Amino acid sequence: MHVSRNENIDLHDPRNSRAHVPKTTKKAKIVAKWIRKNENVCHVAQIALKANSSNFWYLDSGCSRHMTGNKSFFETLVMEEGGNVTFGDGSKRNVVGKGTISVPGLPSLSNALFVDGLKANLISISHLSDEGYSVLFSKDYCSILKPDGQTLLKGMRSSDNCYCLEASIVSNHVSMDEQIELWHERLGHMNFRDLRTLGKFNCVRGLPKLGKKANGICGPCQ
């Protein structure tokens, strides 16, 4: 562009630019769409599809609801379609009913799902906790404790590294030695004398009054 001394040209005026290209700015519209998740969709262990016995009850920390495929376990049952259950391999099974499970030795399992094709029985740890129960895990076994600290039942760790109970051998009775051992491990292997003292004076919520243990030293403490 040639500019003479006598001309006053505003170089900031885009019309005086050699190559003026108008710019257009478009604002993208972003729409957030909220989809309510089906509350009956549960993500559970894949082992539930491979169980060989309907008597086993698996304690599952990732299961949001108690569930079974055995209709005879229900004390009350309302047949209704209620979404589906998603397993570890991505496969799904339909929820066909909901009710209360009543099995000897187990606590009453309310709002449990009846799932078509489910071979194992799943106990939701989160639901047990909501109802006041505590679940204690160790290397070889697991225990469900009542709200008052008493042991309700005890299960074993299986060969596939799952903690499970077998309904045919579940019992409400747990020996005093087993109860002391559970609290001994739960409180960091505290000595048994101090455990009995804490229970006697109600120093720990849920800790029951404990008796003497026949063998005064547990394996790891020896």
C-alpha positions in Angstrom: 0.0 0.0 0.0 1.3 3.4 -1.0 0.8 6.3 1.5 1.5 9.9 0.6 2.5 12.5 3.2 -0.7 14.5 2.6 -3.1 11.6 3.1 -4.5 10.7 6.4 -5.3 7.0 6.3 -6.4 5.0 9.4 -4.4 1.9 9.2 -6.6 0.4 11.9 -9.6 0.5 9.6 -10.0 -3.0 8.2 -11.1 -1.5 4.8 -7.5 -0.2 4.4 -6.0 -3.6 5.0 -4.4 -5.4 2.0 -6.2 -8.6 2.8 -9.3 -8.2 4.9 -11.0 -11.4 5.8 -14.1 -11.1 8.0 -14.1 -13.4 11.0 -17.1 -15.2 12.1 -17.3 -16.8 15.6 -19.8 -19.5 16.3 -20.6 -20.7 19.8 -21.3 -24.3 20.2 -24.4 -25.3 22.1 -23.7 -27.9 24.8 -26.7 -29.7 26.1 -26.4 -31.8 29.2 -28.8 -34.6 29.3 -29.2 -36.4 32.6 -30.4 -40.0 32.5 -31.6 -41.6 35.7 -29.8 -44.9 36.3 -32.0 -47.9 36.9 -31.7 -48.6 40.6 -32.2 -52.3 40.1 -29.1 -52.7 37.9 -26.4 -54.3 40.1 -22.8 -55.2 39.2 -22.0 -58.5 40.8 -19.2 -61.2 40.7 -19.0 -63.4 37.7 -18.7 -66.4 39.9 -22.4 -66.2 40.6 -23.1 -67.7 37.1 -20.7 -70.7 37.7 -21.7 -71.8 41.2 -22.3 -75.6 41.4 -24.6 -75.5 44.4 -27.6 -73.4 45.3 -26.7 -73.8 49.0 -23.8 -71.4 48.9 -24.2 -67.7 49.9 -21.5 -65.4 48.8 -20.6 -62.2 50.6 -20.2 -59.6 48.0 -18.9 -56.0 48.6 -19.8 -54.9 45.1 -23.4 -56.2 45.1 -25.9 -53.4 45.8 -28.8 -55.8 46.7 -29.3 -59.3 48.2 -30.2 -61.6 45.4 -30.9 -65.3 44.6 -32.3 -67.4 41.8 -33.9 -69.9 44.2 -37.6 -69.0 44.6 -38.0 -71.3 47.7 -35.7 -69.1 49.8 -38.3 -66.3 49.8 -40.6 -65.9 52.8 -42.6 -63.2 50.9 -42.2 -62.6 47.1 -43.9 -60.2 44.7 -43.4 -61.3 41.1 -42.6 -58.2 39.0 -40.1 -57.1 36.3 -37.5 -54.9 37.9 -34.7 -54.2 35.6 -31.6 -56.4 35.2 -28.4 -57.5 36.8 -25.1 -57.0 35.1 -22.3 -59.5 35.7 -18.6 -59.2 35.6 -18.4 -60.5 32.0 -21.0 -58.1 30.7 -23.8 -60.6 30.6 -27.2 -59.7 32.1 -30.0 -61.5 33.8 -33.6 -60.2 34.4 -35.0 -59.4 37.8 -38.3 -61.1 38.0 -39.4 -60.5 41.6 -38.6 -58.9 45.0 -39.2 -59.9 48.6 -37.8 -61.1 51.9 -35.4 -64.1 52.1 -35.7 -66.3 55.1 -33.1 -69.0 55.5 -32.2 -70.8 58.8 -29.1 -69.3 60.3 -29.1 -66.1 58.2 -30.5 -62.8 59.2 -33.7 -61.8 57.4 -32.7 -60.3 54.1 -35.3 -57.7 53.1 -35.7 -56.1 49.6 -33.9 -59.1 48.0 -34.1 -59.6 44.3 -35.3 -62.8 42.6 -33.0 -63.1 39.5 -33.7 -65.4 36.7 -30.8 -67.8 36.0 -28.7 -66.8 39.0 -27.2 -70.0 40.4 -25.4 -68.6 43.5 -26.9 -66.5 46.3 -25.5 -63.1 47.0 -25.5 -61.2 50.3 -24.9 -57.5 49.9 -22.4 -56.3 52.5 -23.6 -52.7 52.2 -27.2 -53.7 52.9 -26.0 -55.7 56.0 -24.2 -52.6 57.2 -27.2 -50.4 56.7 -29.2 -52.8 58.9 -26.7 -52.6 61.7 -24.6 -55.7 61.1 -20.8 -55.8 60.9 -18.8 -58.1 58.6 -15.3 -59.1 59.6 -12.8 -60.7 57.2 -9.6 -62.5 58.0 -7.3 -64.6 55.8 -9.4 -67.8 56.0 -12.8 -66.9 57.2 -15.4 -64.2 57.5 -18.0 -63.4 60.2 -21.2 -61.5 60.5 -21.8 -59.8 63.8 -25.0 -58.6 65.3 -25.5 -54.9 66.3 -24.7 -55.9 69.9 -21.3 -57.5 68.8 -22.4 -61.1 69.1 -21.3 -63.3 66.2 -24.3 -64.4 64.1 -22.6 -66.7 61.7 -19.3 -67.6 60.2 -18.1 -68.4 56.7 -15.0 -69.7 55.0 -12.8 -68.5 52.2 -13.2 -70.7 49.2 -10.6 -72.0 46.7 -11.7 -69.2 44.2 -10.9 -66.6 46.8 -14.5 -65.8 47.6 -16.0 -65.7 51.1 -19.1 -67.8 51.3 -21.5 -69.6 53.7 -23.2 -72.9 53.1 -26.9 -72.9 54.1 -26.9 -76.6 55.0 -24.3 -76.1 57.7 -25.0 -72.5 58.9 -25.5 -72.4 62.6 -26.4 -69.6 65.0 -24.1 -71.0 67.6 -20.5 -69.8 67.7 -18.2 -71.0 70.5 -16.9 -68.5 73.0 -13.3 -69.1 71.9 -14.2 -68.1 68.3 -16.0 -65.0 69.5 -12.9 -63.9 71.5 -10.6 -64.6 68.6 -12.8 -62.4 66.3 -12.6 -59.4 68.6 -8.9 -60.1 69.3 -8.1 -59.7 65.6 -10.6 -56.9 65.1 -8.9 -54.8 67.8 -5.4 -55.3 66.5 -4.5 -58.5 68.5 -5.1 -56.9 71.9 -4.4 -59.2 74.8 -7.3 -61.3 76.0 -7.3 -59.9 79.5 -7.8 -56.3 78.3 -10.4 -57.5 75.9 -12.5 -58.9 78.7 -12.0 -55.7 80.7 -13.3 -53.5 77.8 -16.3 -55.8 77.4 -17.1 -55.8 81.1 -17.2 -52.0 81.4 -18.8 -51.4 77.9 -15.8 -49.4 76.7 -16.2 -50.4 73.1 -19.5 -50.1 71.2 -20.7 -53.5 70.2 -18.1 -55.4 72.2 -19.9 -58.1 74.3 -18.8 -59.5 77.6 -16.2 -62.1 76.9 -15.2 -65.2 78.8 -11.8 -66.8 79.1 -10.1 -68.4 76.1 -8.9 -72.0 76.5 -5.7 -71.3 74.5 -4.4 -68.0 75.7 -2.3 -67.1 72.6 -3.4 -67.0 69.0 -1.2 -68.3 66.2 0.1 -64.9 64.8 0.9 -63.7 68.4 3.0 -66.7 69.3 
